[in-house]
Amino acid sequence: MSIYEIGSQKIVTLSELGGKEIVNLNNGGRLGVIADSDLLIDEKTGKIHSLLVPDNRSQFKLFGEKKEIDIPWNTIRKIGNDMIIIELDY
C-alpha cells in the first residue's frame, strides 16, 4: 500500500482501500468491506466525511430495505494492508 504525504496530510488512494475489512477497535466487530461501502464526500472540499457500510446484522429485510452504518472518517485509527481499524461506540 502506498501512502503519500502532502504537507502534514497522509493520502491513500481509493483503489488501495478497496477490499479491506472494517473492524471496530471497541468491540472487535467486523462491520463490512470497503468494496461494499459508499463514501460521503464534501463536494466543495473533496474531503471524506464518512463511510456508509451496509448493515448486515439484520436477518430480516423487508422489500429490499437497505440499512447502513455511518462511520465518521475521524473514527479511523489505522489503515493496514488487510483491514481498517475504527474506534466507534455503537
C-alpha positions in Angstrom: 0.0 0.0 0.0 1.3 3.4 -0.9 0.8 6.3 1.5 1.5 9.7 0.0 2.2 12.8 2.1 1.0 16.3 1.1 2.1 18.7 3.7 1.1 17.3 7.0 -1.6 15.0 5.5 -1.2 11.4 4.6 -3.1 10.3 1.5 -4.1 6.8 0.5 -5.7 6.2 -2.9 -9.3 5.0 -3.1 -8.3 1.9 -5.2 -6.0 0.8 -2.4 -8.8 0.9 0.2 -11.0 -1.5 -1.8 -11.4 -4.9 -0.3 -10.2 -4.0 3.2 -12.2 -5.3 6.1 -13.5 -2.7 8.6 -13.0 -3.7 12.2 -14.2 -1.8 15.3 -11.5 -1.5 18.0 -14.0 -1.1 20.8 -15.7 -4.5 20.4 -13.7 -6.4 17.7 -16.7 -6.5 15.5 -16.4 -6.7 11.7 -18.6 -4.1 10.0 -18.0 -5.0 6.4 -15.7 -4.5 3.5 -14.8 -1.2 1.8 -15.8 -2.6 -1.6 -19.4 -2.9 -0.4 -19.4 0.6 1.1 -20.1 4.1 -0.1 -18.2 7.3 0.7 -19.9 10.5 1.8 -17.7 13.3 0.3 -17.9 17.1 0.6 -18.3 18.3 -3.0 -16.6 21.6 -2.3 -13.5 20.4 -0.4 -13.2 16.8 -1.6 -12.8 15.6 1.9 -14.4 12.3 3.0 -16.9 12.8 5.8 -17.8 9.2 6.4 -18.1 5.6 5.1 -21.6 4.2 4.6 -21.3 0.4 5.3 -24.3 -1.9 4.6 -25.6 -3.2 8.0 -25.6 -6.9 7.5 -26.6 -7.7 11.1 -30.3 -7.6 10.4 -31.5 -11.1 9.3 -35.0 -9.8 8.2 -35.0 -7.2 5.5 -38.4 -6.1 4.2 -38.8 -5.5 0.5 -35.2 -4.7 -0.2 -34.9 -2.3 2.7 -31.3 -1.2 2.9 -29.8 -0.1 6.3 -26.4 1.4 6.6 -23.9 2.1 9.4 -22.5 5.7 9.1 -18.8 5.6 10.1 -17.3 9.1 10.5 -13.9 9.4 8.8 -12.4 10.8 12.0 -13.1 7.4 13.8 -10.5 5.7 11.6 -7.4 4.8 13.7 -5.3 2.7 11.4 -5.3 1.6 7.7 -3.4 -1.6 7.4 -2.7 -4.0 4.5 -5.9 -6.0 5.0 -8.1 -4.0 7.3 -9.2 -0.6 8.5 -9.4 -0.2 12.3 -12.0 2.2 13.6 -13.0 3.3 17.1 -16.7 3.7 17.2 -19.2 3.4 20.1 -22.1 1.7 18.6 
